């Protein structure tokens, strides 16, 4: 089955390690994506700090790698591009940003994201920035996974969300504090995405979404991409646990809210889902456990494709 993966960190890892996206041997690369029948992969530019020039470096690397591998991949800039990748042989490459800290206090820098091909962006990673607070708290440098952060968006963060909406860039709330997510979702009609987040109702770590947030994401037409990280799945972290999260999210928000967000190359290897070539086996497993047919297609690609069309055009 064709699928769309809403989040991977492979672009950043390859640039930092001097590897090629075609055949880097990581959890995701262009060759493996073709083998796995991926319709489109979201490639995140991840910058932990606030250095604006780092974004430019990653963007240049991404553009170069997609150009020299145009027989395998196609950059996705609008819905017609995505539709052609779902129907065709090439894998779509959707450029995203994880953590907008590098824009500092200059909201005007967001204009360059759209021009550079970015179609989805999150405000924050694990550390507070000028825009927002993360959903992860620390005490003496130790993460407190059992606690949740209720502080809302900063004023600049609210302005950034408004700007992203005007630029037709999908707002990604993964890593964002509960309070920040609530601020974005209040009376919202434009779909948002939690690109790589699971259900707190199954595994109660702060990186996972409460049932209330899942419902509000569903209410605005958004989607939740389930994350393959063992720590966020809970239990043994295998396919059975992933199935539990999928079922829970569907039970809470309906079948139109579920999607995939592996977080490959941003997570330790999951023995059951070691890389993107495991995706066909995952769909076989889900089908044999009652998640097949039309629901599986929505999970695999249709739900996110709808969001992409609605927001990005």
N, C-alpha and C positions, 0 to 999 in steps of 0.2 A: 504493500500500500504506500502511495505517496504520502509524505508528511512535511510539516513545517516545524522547525525547532526555533523557539523564540529567544534562546540565549545560549551563546558559548563565548568563552574567553580566548579562543584559539588564535585569533588575529593578534591580540596583544602579546601572547606568549611567543608566537612565531617572530614577531618584530623584535622582541627583547632578546631572543636567543639566536637570531640570525638564520631562522629556518624559512622554508618555502611553504606556502599554503597548499600547494598541489599535493605534496607527498611528505609532509613533516613527520609522519609516524605518531602523531599525538592522538587524542581521543577523536578528533575531527580533522579531516583535511578534504580537499576537493575530490581526490580519488575515492576515498572512503564514502563520501557523501553520495557520489554517483552510484557506487555499489549498493548503498542502503536504500536507493530510490527516493532520496530527499528532494522534495519539490523546491524548498527554499530554506536556507539557514540564515538566522540572524547573527551577524558577527559584531560583537561589542568592542568598541574602543573603551578600554578601562584605564583610567588615570587615578591612581590613589591620591596623589597630591593635587596642587593647583596650578601646575605649569602649563600655560596655554600652548607653548611651542610643542609639547609632547603630543597634543592632539594633531597638530599639523604633520608630525612625523608618522603617526599611525595612519592618518588619512592618505598620505603619499604612498606608504607601503601597501595599503589595501588597494588603491587605484592601480598601482603597478602590478600587483599579483592577479587582479581580476583581468587586466588587459592582456597579460601574457598567457593567460589560461582561458581565453574567450571561447575555446572549443568545449570547455567543461562547464563554465559558469556564466551567468548573466546578471549584472547588477540590476536590482529591482528598484525602480524609482516611482512607479505608479502601478495601479491595479492591472493595467493591460500587460505590463511586464510580468507581474506575478501570475496572472492567468496563463500566459504563454509557457511559463515554467511548470505549472501544474499539468498542463496538457502535453508538454514536450519533453525533450531529453536532457536539456541543460538544467543545472541546479541554480536556482535563484540565490543571489547574495544580497541580503538586506543589511545595510549599515546602521548600527545603533550606537548609543553612548551609555555607558554605565558610570554615573557620577559626573555631574556638571560643575564640580568644584573649580575646574580650570577657567570658568568664565569670570570668576571673582565677583565683582559688583557690577560688571558691565553686561547688562541684559542684551545690548545690541549685538554682542558676539553670537547670539543664537541665530542671527540671520545667516551667518556663515555655515552653520550646521546644515540647514536645508540646501543651500547652494552646493555643499560638499557631498550631498547624497544621503545624509542622515534622515531616517524615517521613524526612529523611536529613541527616547532618551529618558533616563532617570535622574532625579535631582541629587541623590546622595548615595554613598556606599556605607561603610561601617563607622565613619567618623563625621562628626558635625562639620558643616561648612557654612558659607554665607547664605545658603538657601533654606536649609532644613536640618532636622535631626534624624539620625538613623534609628532603626528599631532595635539596635543592639546597644546595651549599656555595658560599661566597664567599671571595675573597681580595682584600683592598683594595677591596671593593665590586664586584668583577667576578665574575659567576657562573661556576662551574667545572662545565660541563655534562658533562664526561667522567668526573667523580669521583662516587662513590656514598657515601651516609651510612649507617653501620652502627650508630650509637647507637640504643638501643631507647627504648621509652616511658618517660616519667617516671612516678613513683608516682601523681601526680594524673591523668595520662593513662590509666593502667590503671583507675583508679577511674571516670573519665569513660566509658570504654568499657563497663564493667559497668553504669553507670547508663543509658547509651543503650540497651543491650540490655533492661534492665528496663522502659524507657519505650516499647519497640517502635519505636525510631527506628533506621533503617538506618545502620550505620557505614560511612563512605566513607574509603578509604585513599589516594585520590589526593593527591599532594603529601607524603605521609608518608615518613619515612626507611625504608630497607630493614629496619633493626633494629626499628623501631616496627611495621612491617607484620608482620614475623616474630613479634613478641610477640603481636599480636592473633590471628594465624592459627594459632598453636600449639594443636593439639588442638581447634580450633574446630568447632562444629557449627551455629552460627547463621550464615546467609549474610552476607557483606560485599560491598561494591561498590567498585570503582575507577572512579569516575564518568566521568573523562576522562583516560585513560592509554592509551598504546600499548605496543608490544613492543620491549624493548631488543635482542632478537634480530634485529630489522630495522633499527632506528636506535638506536645505543648511547648515547643521552643519559640522564641520571640521572632525568628525569621519566618515562621509560618503564619498564615492569615487566620484571624478569628472568623467565626461564622458570620458575624455582623458585616465584616468587610467583604466577605465572599458574596453575600446577598447584594450589597451596594454596588459591587463591581458588575454583577449580573444585571442589576436594575438599570445601569447606564449602557448596557449592551457590550460590556467589556469581557475580557477573558483572563483566566489564571493558567499559567504554564507550569505544570508540575515539574519539580526539581528532582534530579536523580541522586542528590547527595545523601549518603547513608545516615549522617547525623540528623538530617532534617526529615528523613523518612521514618526513622525510629525502628525499633525491633532489630531484625537482622539486616534491614535496609535493602532487602531484595525485591523481586518483582511483586511478591505477595503484598508487601507493604505499599509499594507504588499503587497497586490495585485498590488498596484500602483508601488511600488519599483520593484517587480518581472517583471512587464511589461516593465518598463523603462530600466532595466538592459538587458532584452532580446532585446528590440528595439535597444539599443546602441551596445551591444556586441554579440548578437545572442543567440540562445537557448542552445548552448553548454557551456555557461559561467555561468549559473545560478545554485545555490545550496542553502543549508540550513545551517545556523549557529546561532542557537537560542540565545546563551549566557545565557542559563538557570542557575540560581543561581549566576549569576553575574549581574543580572538586577532585578529591582522591578517587582512584579507580573503584568503581562499584563492581564487585565480582559478577553480579547478574547482568550488568549493563555497562560493560567495560569500555565500549566506544560506540560510535554511531552505526557500525555494521551490525550491532545487536538489535537494531530497530525492527527488522522484519520478524525476528523471533519474539520480540515484545508484543507485536500486534497479533501474532498467532496465539500467544499466551492470553492476552486480553480477550480475544474472540472465544477461546475455549472456556473462559470464566465469565461469560455473559456480556462482555463489552465488545460487540461486533456490529456489523452492518452499518446503519445510518449513524448511530452514536459514535462508532469508531471513526467514521469519516469526519464527523464534526471535531472530535478530539484530535485527529491527525492533521487536518489542514483547513477544514471549512470554516470553523469558528474564527480563527485568526484571519483568514482571507477576507471574511466579512468585515472585521474590524479595520483591516488595512484599507479596504475599499471605502468604508464610511469615513475614515479620518484622512487618509493620504490622497484619495482620489485616483 
